[in-house]
């Protein structure tokens, strides 16, 4: 059927998963940090840039 090199296929899968997980991490962590900083600003008066 398909003459696909198994090593190349494995590298493609690992690379795709690494990209997926890094994208998911950034998607959830950046809003979480922003919300956390706003929460600290409101409750404790800590500046946003500290």
C-alpha positions as CSV (number, residue, x, y, z in Angstrom):
1,X,0.0,0.0,0.0
2,X,1.8,3.1,1.2
3,X,5.6,3.1,1.2
4,X,6.1,5.5,4.1
5,X,9.3,5.6,6.1
6,X,8.4,4.7,9.7
7,X,11.1,6.9,11.2
8,X,9.8,9.9,9.2
9,X,6.3,9.2,10.3
10,X,7.4,9.0,14.0
11,X,9.2,12.3,13.7
12,X,6.1,14.0,12.2
13,X,3.9,12.7,15.0
14,X,6.3,13.8,17.7
15,X,6.7,17.2,16.1
16,X,3.0,17.6,15.7
17,X,2.3,16.7,19.3
18,X,5.0,19.1,20.6
19,X,3.4,21.9,18.6
20,X,-0.1,21.0,19.8
21,X,0.9,20.9,23.5
22,X,2.9,24.1,23.3
23,X,0.0,25.9,21.7
24,X,-2.5,24.6,24.3
25,X,-0.1,25.6,27.1
26,X,0.1,29.2,25.7
27,X,-3.6,29.3,25.1
28,X,-4.5,28.6,28.7
29,X,-1.5,30.0,30.6
30,X,-1.5,33.6,29.2
31,X,-5.2,34.4,30.1
32,X,-4.7,32.7,33.5
33,X,-1.7,34.9,34.3
34,X,-3.6,38.0,33.2
35,X,-6.6,37.1,35.4
36,X,-4.3,36.3,38.3
37,X,-2.6,39.7,38.0
38,X,-5.9,41.5,37.9
39,X,-7.1,39.6,40.9
40,X,-4.0,40.5,42.9
41,X,-4.4,44.1,41.9
42,X,-8.0,44.2,43.1
43,X,-7.5,42.3,46.4
44,X,-4.0,43.3,47.5
45,X,-3.2,46.4,45.5
46,X,-0.1,44.9,43.9
47,X,0.9,46.6,40.6
48,X,0.2,44.7,37.4
49,X,3.8,44.9,36.3
50,X,5.3,43.4,39.4
